[in-house]
């Protein structure tokens, strides 16, 4: 994967050609940044191909005479979904937009994954309309990678903003889908799942969290994961957990807060090392180590929230993503497509239906002690 994301041998060794469908018009920085990101991605993935959706008169000059232009097909779409457009409006009137066209390519099977920097609500609404929800999923979720102390370098958090609501059944489905993503995308054989709460004590939290705590515990044995119970915000980057489950409101606030703190720390370090001649010399000596740190915490390099619970692979890139961020999202999409992620996740979701139905009849798994599940 481009940048600092997780590696997956399937993405490197798959013999089939992977085609990605890209909405070129959704980002804050316009098609120039998206096209530059496509170029970086294609440079790193010489066998991949891209369908680039948007007004041809704007995209064709950006693609022409590039070393990778023969692997890009511009698909003309006259209209653009604005960040201010309501999802309901896009569903009724958005058939000529680049977002609709990009998702339609996945629906028709001519591309294996779709990536867009556009309006999150509209992207989810149109994706559900075109690709349909997987059987047994009430509310799809957005899963994002979170830098952590785990061997893979990442934890998984969902929901990161697909829906601000989530009842106990939704949270159970998130746990099952998240553990499946962790196995397929991060190579974690038996993921450890935690439910985000204001404390680890079982009496804390809203009523639906307490019910979900019991449901997820009951589903853990048959779901192929270890449930460690409630976790707090400080556990998001820890090696205590692999998958953190929460509602979309809480998850989105946590994600945006972490990204802001990452930028703050980077800025404060730059300011401190530029303060005096001695500090500049110290920065020079620590240059390599500081570069590694910046790579680990740079939000652009883990860009790309995966929509879970649909009959197809869709990634939402940050609207403010630059070329590095777009290339990172495309790299993750390529990795998942090469691994047959959508098909494997569909099988896991089918299992989730049975687990949800049987959860009330299966003895709950007690939350695992931290010492029993922590990884080195």
ZITA-V512207 format. One line per field, one symbol per residue. ss: DSSP state (~ for helix, > for strand, _ for the rest). burial: I if it has 9 or more other ideal C-beta (glycine too) atoms within 8 Angstrom, else O. A space follows every 10 residues. Layout:
BEGIN
ss = ???
burial = ???
END
This chain:
BEGIN
ss = ________~~ ~~~_____>> >>>______~ ~~~~~~~~~~ ~~~~____>> >>>>_~~~~~ ~~~_____~~ ~>>>>>__>_ ______~~~~ ~~~___>~~~ ~~~~~~~___ __>>>>___~ ~~~~~~~~~~ ~_>_______ >>>>>>>___ ___>>>>>__ _______~~~ ~~~~~~~~~~ ~~~~~~____ _>>>>>____ ______~~~~ ~~~~~~~~~~ ~~~__>>>>> >_~~~_____ __>>>__~~~ ~~~~~~~~~~ ~~~~~~~~~~ ~~~___~~~~ ~~~~~_~~~~ ~~~~~~~_~~ ~~__>>>>_> ___>>>____ __~~~~~~~~ ~~~~~~~~__ ~~~~~~~~~~ ~~~~~~~~~~ ~________~ ~~~___
burial = IIIIIIOIOI IOOIOOOIII IIIIIIIOIO IOIIIIIIII IIIIIOOIII IIIIIOOIII OIIOOOOIIO OIOIIOIOOI IOOOIOIOII IOOIOOIIII IIIIIIIOOO IIIIIIIIII OIIIIIIIOI IOIIOIIOII IIIIIIIIOI OIIIIIIIII IIIOIIOIII IIIIIIIIII IIIIIIOIOO IIIIIIIOOO OOOIIOOIII IIIIIIIIII OIIOIIIIII IIOOIIOIOI IIIIIIIIII IIOIIOOIIO OIIOIIOOIO OOIOOOOOII OIIOOOOOOI OOOIIIIIII IIIIIIIIII OIIIIIIIIO IIIIIIIIII IIIIIIIIIO IIOIIIOIII IIIOIIOIIO OIOOIOIIOO OOIOOO
END
